[in-house]
């Protein structure tokens, strides 16, 4: 079953927030048919640790303000600033330092999913 429209709209809000803070290579994959734990994976890149944290903060703020107070179920990576994961249940957002993104290659895992 493809991702629900509410999830798609929320990920669009997140992508716009990331773009405003100059995140790079923002992409989202519909993983609903492959994973039972979430519908959409979004990945955004940043050139340094400060930008990783700023992008994650802006995404959280916009999702709260524009999507009826949505807050992540969990957050990981806020102390290191290399890879921040925001888990909203029906979608998961990865904000990654460019080096971490290249090393981990998440896009390779989801390349066969609809973008």
N, C-alpha and C positions, 0 to 999 in steps of 0.2 A: 504494500500500500504506500503510495507516495506521501511525502510530507504534507501536513495540514497547512492550510492557508495562514492561520495565526502564527505558526512557526516561521513560515516563509516571510511574512510581514515583519516579524521581530528580527529576523536575521538581516533583512534589508535595513532596518533601523540601526542595527549594530554595524553593518558595513558602511553606512553613511557616517556614523560616528568615527569609525576607524579612519576613513578617508579624510575627514576633517583634520585629524591629527597627523596626517601624512603617512599613514601605514602604507606598506607596499604589497603588491601582488595579493590583493584580497580576493579570496575564492571561497565558494560554498559548495558542498556536495550533498546530494540527497542520498542518505545511507539507510533510509527506512527499510528497504527490502533486504539489506545485508545484515543490519544490526537490530537486535531487539531492545537495545537500551536507549536509543535516540534516533531522531529523524534526520537531522541536518548537522553536518560538521562545517564550521567556518574557520578559515585560517587567514591570519593577517601577519605581515612581516613588519619588523621595525629595525632600525639601524643600530640602536644602542639600548642599554638597559633602561635608561630614563624614559625613552620613547615607548618601550614595551609597557611600562607601568602606566604612562599617560594614556596610551591607547586603551588599555584595559579599563582604566578609571572612566574614561569618556564613554565607552560602551556601556558600562554598568549604569552610569548616570542617565544616559539617553533611554535605555531600556526601562529604567525605573520611571522616568518622567513621561515617556511617550507610549508605554505599553502597560498601563494600569498598575504601576508599582511593581513590575516584575523584578525579582531579585534572584541571583544565582543560588542554587541548592548548595553548591560548594565552590570554593576557589582554591587553586593551587599555584604556587610559584611566585607569590607576591614579594617574597623576601629576596629572591635571587635576581629577578628581572630578566631571565633568559627565556622562559617559557611560562606564560600565564594561561591557565586553563579555567574557563568560566563555564560551569555546568548548570544549564537551565532545565535539565530534564529532557524536554523534547528537542533541544538543540544544544550543542556544545561549541564553545568558541575557544580557539587557540590563538594567542598573540605570541609570536615567537621572534626572538632575535634572529637576524638573517643567518648567522652561522649555525644556530641550533636548528633552524628550519631546514637548511641544506643537509646537515648531518642526519637528522631524523627522517626526512623524506616522507612526511605524511601524505603528500599528494600522490606519491607512488602507490600507497595503500588504497586510495579511493579513486584512482584515475578512471576506472571503468564505471563509476557511478555518474548519474546525471549531475551536471554542474549548474 
